[in-house]
Amino acid sequence: MSKPNARPRVQREWVVPFDDADAVAKLRIALNISESKGDGRRFPSDTLFVLVDRFGGLKVEVFSNEHPPPHFRVKCNGETANYRIDNCKQLNGGLKRYYREIRSWHSTYKPKLIEKWNDSRPTHCTVGLYKEG
């Protein structure tokens, strides 16, 4: 039950892809990325979201400083799921009804996904560059 004068919670989000590592470093400093999200969680100062693609209402993202295995996140209508880059196997999350579309996208755009993953790796990331094979 909501309060009569309660304002609906608005989710604000923005993602800007960069191909220039120097620009990303300057952006992190300028935006003070380590600030909290507003829901109490905090991101490490070297965390940056990189938008890879949007299709059919789905948004594909990678993070600049991640844990193994190399993976990407898909978001849609408040749901998220993570998938391995190598074979598109779902690691966690929902979006089961979109798996066919996600696999189809992955089979076509895997090189773009790998490029964005590799371009967003900071030098101290525990998961390095992705290499096929």
N, C-alpha and C positions, 0 to 999 in steps of 0.2 A: 504494500500500500504506500503510495507516494504522498508526500506532504502537499497541501493545497497550493502553496506558493513556490514549490520547489522548481528550479529551472532544470530542464533536461540536460544531461551531461553531453557535451559536444566533444567528439573525438577530433583533435586537430593533428594533422600529419602532413609532412611534405618530404619529398625525396628529390634530390638533384644529382644526376649522374655526372661524374667528372672523369676525364681521361688523363688529367695532369696531376701527378702525385704532389707537386709543389702547391698547386691550388688547393688540393684536399687538405694538406697540412695547414695552410693559411686559414682555410675555412674552419677547421677544427678550433684553431686559436681564436678566431673572430667570434665564433658562435658559442664558445665554451661548452663543447659537447658534453662535458662531464656533469652538467646540470641535471637535476632530477626531471623525470617525465611528468611530474604532477600527480602520479599515483603512488609515490613513495619509492619507486625503484630508481636506481642510479645506473648510468652506463659508464664504463671505463672511458677515460679521456681519448682513447684511440678507437672507439667504436663509431663506425659510420655506416649507415644504410646505403646501399647502392641499388637503385631501381634497374632491373635488367630488362623488363618488358611488361606490357599490359595486353591482355587479350581476353575477350569474352567475359569481362567483369572480374577477371583474375589478375592479381598483381604479383610479379615474380621479383624477389629481392635476394641479395647476398649481403653479408656483413663483412666489414673490413678486418675484424679480428675475431676469428672463430675457433671452435674446437673441432677435432676430427669426427667423422670423415668429412671431406669437402661436400658441402650440401647447399641447397637453396631453399628459401621459404616462399610459399604461395599463400596469399591472403585473399579472402573474398567474404564480404558481408559479415565481418567480425570473426570469422573462422580462420585458422591458420594450420598449415601442415609443412613439414620439412621433408625433403627428398634428396637422396644421394645424387651427386652430379654424374658419377660413372654409369649408373644403370637406372636411375629414376625410381629406385625402390623407396617407398614411403618409410620414413624413420619414426614419425609421430604425428599427432594432430588429427584433424577431421578431414573435410573435403573429399571424402570417399566417392561421392557422386560425380566429382570432376576428374577422377583419376584418368579416364580415357583421354580427355582433352589435354590434361597435363602431360601425359606420356606422348601424345602426338606433338605437342609443342616442343617437348624435350628432344624428340627424334629429329626435328627440323632445326632447332636453335641451340643445340648443345654447344657448338663452337662459340656462339655469342656468349653463352653462359660461362664457359671456361675463360673466355677473354675477360669478362667482367670480374670473375673470381680472381684471376691472376693480377689484373690491374689494381685491385683494391687491397692486396696483401701488404700490410706494413712490414718493415724489415724484421721486427721482433715477434711476428705472429707465430703461434705454436703450430699452425697448419700452413705450410708453405704453398708454393705454386702447384697448380694441378697439372699433371702430365698424363696423357693417355698411355695405356699399355702396361 
